[in-house]
Amino acid sequence: MKKQVKYLKRISITLFLILATLIYCYAQNNWIKVENIKVEINELPKELIGLKIAHISDVHLPKNAANIDAIVAKVKKQKPDLIVMTGDIIDESADITTCGLDRLCKGLSEITQTYAVTGNHEFWNGNVDKWTNILTENNINVIDNEIQIYTKDGERLILMGLRDGVSYDPGLFKSLETLNNSPIILLAHRPELFSSYYSETNYNNPDLIFSGHAHGGQFRIPLLNKGIVSPNQGFFPEYTSGLYISDSNVKMIVSRGLGNSIIPIRFNNRPHLPIIELVEAK
Protein backbone atom coordinates (compact mmCIF):
# COMPACT_ATOMS: atom_id res chain seq x y z
CA MET A 1 0.00 0.00 0.00
CA LYS A 2 2.81 2.43 0.91
CA LYS A 3 4.55 1.64 -2.39
CA GLN A 4 1.33 2.36 -4.26
CA VAL A 5 0.90 5.71 -2.50
CA LYS A 6 4.54 6.62 -3.27
CA TYR A 7 4.02 5.64 -6.91
CA LEU A 8 0.85 7.76 -7.18
CA LYS A 9 2.68 10.68 -5.56
CA ARG A 10 5.48 10.48 -8.11
CA ILE A 11 2.97 10.29 -10.96
CA SER A 12 1.10 13.31 -9.58
CA ILE A 13 4.29 15.35 -9.18
CA THR A 14 5.43 14.40 -12.69
CA LEU A 15 2.07 15.37 -14.21
CA PHE A 16 2.08 18.64 -12.26
CA LEU A 17 5.57 19.49 -13.52
CA ILE A 18 4.60 18.66 -17.11
CA LEU A 19 1.47 20.81 -16.84
CA ALA A 20 3.40 23.70 -15.24
CA THR A 21 6.01 23.49 -18.01
CA LEU A 22 3.34 23.56 -20.72
CA ILE A 23 1.61 26.56 -19.12
CA TYR A 24 4.94 28.37 -18.76
CA CYS A 25 5.88 27.67 -22.40
CA TYR A 26 2.46 28.82 -23.60
CA ALA A 27 2.74 32.05 -21.60
CA GLN A 28 6.29 32.69 -22.83
CA ASN A 29 5.18 32.38 -26.44
CA ASN A 30 1.76 34.06 -26.33
CA TRP A 31 1.51 36.49 -23.40
CA ILE A 32 2.61 39.96 -24.50
CA LYS A 33 4.93 41.81 -22.13
CA VAL A 34 4.43 45.58 -22.11
CA GLU A 35 7.65 47.34 -21.11
CA ASN A 36 7.42 51.03 -20.23
CA ILE A 37 10.69 52.85 -20.87
CA LYS A 38 11.42 56.53 -20.29
CA VAL A 39 13.97 57.98 -22.71
CA GLU A 40 15.71 61.28 -22.00
CA ILE A 41 16.10 63.60 -24.99
CA ASN A 42 18.33 66.67 -24.84
CA GLU A 43 16.51 69.98 -25.32
CA LEU A 44 13.18 68.22 -25.79
CA PRO A 45 10.46 70.84 -26.48
CA LYS A 46 7.94 70.99 -23.66
CA GLU A 47 5.16 70.14 -26.13
CA LEU A 48 6.79 66.74 -26.73
CA ILE A 49 7.49 65.89 -23.09
CA GLY A 50 5.49 62.80 -22.21
CA LEU A 51 5.00 61.76 -25.85
CA LYS A 52 4.28 58.01 -25.96
CA ILE A 53 5.51 55.75 -28.77
CA ALA A 54 4.43 52.11 -29.20
CA HIS A 55 7.07 49.94 -30.86
CA ILE A 56 5.93 47.00 -33.04
CA SER A 57 8.57 44.69 -34.51
CA ASP A 58 9.15 41.15 -35.79
CA VAL A 59 5.53 40.03 -35.78
CA HIS A 60 6.38 37.45 -38.47
CA LEU A 61 2.80 37.01 -39.66
CA PRO A 62 1.38 34.35 -39.70
CA LYS A 63 3.83 33.11 -37.02
CA ASN A 64 2.79 35.87 -34.61
CA ALA A 65 2.90 34.89 -30.95
CA ALA A 66 -0.31 36.63 -29.86
CA ASN A 67 -3.21 36.92 -32.29
CA ILE A 68 -3.75 40.11 -34.29
CA ASP A 69 -6.74 41.29 -32.26
CA ALA A 70 -4.78 40.86 -29.02
CA ILE A 71 -1.84 42.87 -30.39
CA VAL A 72 -4.09 45.73 -31.54
CA ALA A 73 -6.04 45.73 -28.27
CA LYS A 74 -2.84 45.77 -26.20
CA VAL A 75 -1.45 48.71 -28.19
CA LYS A 76 -4.73 50.61 -27.99
CA LYS A 77 -4.83 50.19 -24.21
CA GLN A 78 -1.47 52.02 -23.92
CA LYS A 79 -2.91 55.14 -25.65
CA PRO A 80 0.22 55.95 -27.68
CA ASP A 81 0.67 59.24 -29.53
CA LEU A 82 2.29 57.37 -32.41
CA ILE A 83 3.29 53.85 -33.42
CA VAL A 84 6.50 52.73 -35.11
CA MET A 85 7.02 49.41 -36.91
CA THR A 86 10.60 48.24 -37.48
CA GLY A 87 10.33 45.40 -39.98
CA ASP A 88 9.74 41.66 -40.27
CA ILE A 89 6.04 42.31 -39.89
CA ILE A 90 5.55 39.30 -42.18
CA ASP A 91 7.56 36.09 -42.28
CA GLU A 92 9.39 35.02 -45.42
CA SER A 93 6.96 32.06 -45.61
CA ALA A 94 3.82 34.24 -45.41
CA ASP A 95 1.07 34.34 -47.99
CA ILE A 96 0.89 38.10 -48.03
CA THR A 97 -2.77 38.17 -49.06
CA THR A 98 -4.06 35.88 -46.29
CA CYS A 99 -1.66 36.32 -43.34
CA GLY A 100 -3.63 39.20 -41.80
CA LEU A 101 -1.22 42.01 -42.68
CA ASP A 102 -4.03 44.28 -43.83
CA ARG A 103 -6.04 43.64 -40.64
CA LEU A 104 -3.05 44.37 -38.39
CA CYS A 105 -2.22 47.57 -40.25
CA LYS A 106 -5.81 48.79 -40.31
CA GLY A 107 -6.15 48.11 -36.57
CA LEU A 108 -2.97 49.98 -35.68
CA SER A 109 -3.54 52.97 -37.97
CA GLU A 110 -7.02 53.45 -36.47
CA ILE A 111 -5.34 53.99 -33.07
CA THR A 112 -2.95 56.74 -34.16
CA GLN A 113 -0.38 57.77 -36.79
CA THR A 114 1.84 54.80 -37.64
CA TYR A 115 5.22 54.65 -39.41
CA ALA A 116 7.04 51.60 -40.79
CA VAL A 117 10.25 50.38 -42.42
CA THR A 118 11.16 47.06 -44.00
CA GLY A 119 13.04 44.16 -42.43
CA ASN A 120 14.88 41.32 -44.11
CA HIS A 121 11.82 39.04 -44.16
CA GLU A 122 9.86 41.53 -46.26
CA PHE A 123 12.51 41.08 -48.95
CA TRP A 124 12.96 37.34 -48.44
CA ASN A 125 9.22 36.95 -48.92
CA GLY A 126 9.60 38.34 -52.44
CA ASN A 127 6.60 40.69 -52.25
CA VAL A 128 8.04 43.88 -50.81
CA ASP A 129 6.17 46.14 -53.27
CA LYS A 130 2.88 44.45 -52.42
CA TRP A 131 3.77 44.73 -48.71
CA THR A 132 4.31 48.46 -49.15
CA ASN A 133 1.01 48.82 -51.02
CA ILE A 134 -0.94 46.96 -48.31
CA LEU A 135 0.55 49.17 -45.60
CA THR A 136 -0.08 52.36 -47.57
CA GLU A 137 -3.67 51.35 -48.39
CA ASN A 138 -4.25 50.86 -44.66
CA ASN A 139 -2.88 54.30 -43.73
CA ILE A 140 0.58 53.20 -42.55
CA ASN A 141 3.37 55.62 -43.50
CA VAL A 142 6.18 53.57 -45.08
CA ILE A 143 9.34 55.66 -44.69
CA ASP A 144 12.11 53.53 -46.24
CA ASN A 145 14.99 55.97 -46.89
CA GLU A 146 12.62 58.87 -46.29
CA ILE A 147 11.76 61.35 -43.59
CA GLN A 148 8.38 62.41 -42.28
CA ILE A 149 7.48 64.99 -39.69
CA TYR A 150 5.14 64.33 -36.79
CA THR A 151 3.71 67.47 -35.22
CA LYS A 152 2.23 67.95 -31.77
CA ASP A 153 1.04 71.33 -30.55
CA GLY A 154 3.16 73.01 -33.22
CA GLU A 155 6.42 71.22 -32.33
CA ARG A 156 8.07 68.83 -34.78
CA LEU A 157 9.42 65.34 -34.29
CA ILE A 158 11.43 64.08 -37.26
CA LEU A 159 11.17 60.42 -38.25
CA MET A 160 13.82 58.92 -40.54
CA GLY A 161 13.40 55.42 -41.96
CA LEU A 162 16.17 53.14 -43.22
CA ARG A 163 15.30 50.53 -45.83
CA ASP A 164 16.66 47.13 -44.80
CA GLY A 165 19.83 46.22 -46.66
CA VAL A 166 20.81 49.87 -47.19
CA SER A 167 23.79 51.22 -45.25
CA TYR A 168 23.07 54.31 -43.19
CA ASP A 169 24.30 57.46 -44.90
CA PRO A 170 23.36 60.97 -43.75
CA GLY A 171 23.20 61.87 -47.44
CA LEU A 172 19.98 59.88 -47.67
CA PHE A 173 18.33 62.49 -45.48
CA LYS A 174 19.86 65.73 -46.79
CA SER A 175 16.62 67.66 -46.34
CA LEU A 176 17.24 67.50 -42.59
CA GLU A 177 19.76 70.30 -43.03
CA THR A 178 16.80 72.71 -43.07
CA LEU A 179 15.12 71.13 -40.02
CA ASN A 180 17.52 71.99 -37.23
CA ASN A 181 16.72 71.78 -33.51
CA SER A 182 13.98 69.15 -33.79
CA PRO A 183 14.34 65.72 -32.12
CA ILE A 184 15.20 62.97 -34.61
CA ILE A 185 14.04 59.36 -34.47
CA LEU A 186 15.46 56.67 -36.77
CA LEU A 187 13.64 53.44 -37.61
CA ALA A 188 16.19 50.78 -38.62
CA HIS A 189 15.59 47.04 -38.43
CA ARG A 190 19.08 45.86 -37.41
CA PRO A 191 20.42 46.69 -33.93
CA GLU A 192 23.84 45.16 -34.56
CA LEU A 193 24.56 48.17 -36.81
CA PHE A 194 23.94 50.60 -33.93
CA SER A 195 27.35 52.28 -34.18
CA SER A 196 26.90 52.93 -37.91
CA TYR A 197 23.74 54.98 -37.36
CA TYR A 198 25.56 57.97 -35.91
CA SER A 199 28.90 59.76 -36.17
CA GLU A 200 30.56 62.87 -34.71
CA THR A 201 30.70 64.26 -38.25
CA ASN A 202 27.02 63.73 -39.07
CA TYR A 203 24.80 66.79 -39.14
CA ASN A 204 21.70 64.66 -38.57
CA ASN A 205 22.48 62.12 -35.87
CA PRO A 206 19.32 60.55 -34.45
CA ASP A 207 18.47 61.13 -30.82
CA LEU A 208 16.67 57.81 -30.62
CA ILE A 209 16.73 54.65 -32.75
CA PHE A 210 14.09 51.93 -32.86
CA SER A 211 15.17 48.45 -33.92
CA GLY A 212 14.22 44.76 -33.74
CA HIS A 213 15.60 41.69 -35.57
CA ALA A 214 17.30 40.05 -32.55
CA HIS A 215 14.19 38.28 -31.14
CA GLY A 216 15.52 38.96 -27.65
CA GLY A 217 18.23 36.36 -28.15
CA GLN A 218 15.42 33.75 -28.42
CA PHE A 219 16.27 32.11 -25.09
CA ARG A 220 17.11 34.46 -22.22
CA ILE A 221 19.23 33.50 -19.23
CA PRO A 222 17.24 33.99 -16.02
CA LEU A 223 18.55 36.70 -13.66
CA LEU A 224 21.29 37.78 -16.09
CA ASN A 225 18.77 39.20 -18.60
CA LYS A 226 20.97 38.06 -21.49
CA GLY A 227 19.99 36.44 -24.77
CA ILE A 228 21.59 33.28 -26.11
CA VAL A 229 21.64 33.73 -29.87
CA SER A 230 20.35 36.18 -32.47
CA PRO A 231 20.60 36.81 -36.22
CA ASN A 232 23.84 38.51 -37.31
CA GLN A 233 25.11 38.76 -33.71
CA GLY A 234 25.63 35.07 -33.02
CA PHE A 235 25.92 33.71 -29.50
CA PHE A 236 25.47 35.98 -26.47
CA PRO A 237 24.47 39.00 -28.61
CA GLU A 238 25.07 42.53 -27.39
CA TYR A 239 21.80 44.16 -28.46
CA THR A 240 18.65 42.18 -27.78
CA SER A 241 16.13 44.00 -25.59
CA GLY A 242 15.30 47.41 -24.17
CA LEU A 243 17.35 50.60 -23.95
CA TYR A 244 20.99 51.05 -25.02
CA ILE A 245 22.99 54.29 -24.82
CA SER A 246 26.12 55.01 -26.84
CA ASP A 247 29.14 57.02 -25.67
CA SER A 248 27.73 59.84 -27.82
CA ASN A 249 24.44 59.69 -25.89
CA VAL A 250 22.50 58.26 -28.85
CA LYS A 251 19.78 55.95 -27.54
CA MET A 252 18.45 52.74 -29.10
CA ILE A 253 15.35 50.73 -28.19
CA VAL A 254 15.38 47.08 -29.26
CA SER A 255 12.14 45.12 -29.32
CA ARG A 256 12.23 41.37 -28.64
CA GLY A 257 9.46 41.06 -31.23
CA LEU A 258 5.92 39.71 -31.32
CA GLY A 259 6.50 36.51 -33.28
CA ASN A 260 8.89 33.71 -34.14
CA SER A 261 10.48 32.51 -37.35
CA ILE A 262 13.22 29.89 -37.77
CA ILE A 263 13.23 28.97 -34.06
CA PRO A 264 9.56 28.54 -33.07
CA ILE A 265 9.97 28.58 -29.27
CA ARG A 266 10.90 31.31 -26.77
CA PHE A 267 12.19 30.77 -23.25
CA ASN A 268 12.15 33.46 -20.55
CA ASN A 269 11.46 35.81 -23.42
CA ARG A 270 7.83 36.84 -23.74
CA PRO A 271 6.58 38.68 -26.86
CA HIS A 272 7.57 42.29 -26.36
CA LEU A 273 5.72 45.58 -26.71
CA PRO A 274 7.96 48.50 -25.69
CA ILE A 275 6.10 51.70 -24.84
CA ILE A 276 8.48 54.66 -24.89
CA GLU A 277 7.85 57.94 -23.11
CA LEU A 278 10.01 60.89 -24.13
CA VAL A 279 11.23 62.99 -21.22
CA GLU A 280 13.54 65.98 -20.94
CA ALA A 281 17.16 65.17 -20.14
CA LYS A 282 18.17 66.14 -16.61
Secondary structure, 3 states (H helix, E strand, C coil): CHHHHHHHHHHHHHHHHHHHHHHHHHHHHHCCEEEEEEEEECCCCHHHCCCEEEEECCCCECCECCCHHHHHHHHHHHCCCEEEEECCCECCCCCCCCCCHHHHHHHHHCCCEEEEECCHHHHHCCCHHHHHHHHHHCCCEECCCEEEEEEECCEEEEEEECCCCCCCCHHHHHHHHHCCCCCEEEECCCHHHHHHHCCCCCCCCCCEEEECCCHHHCEEECCCCEECEECCCEECCCCCCEEEECCCCCEEEECCCCECCCCCCCECCCCEEEEEEEEECC
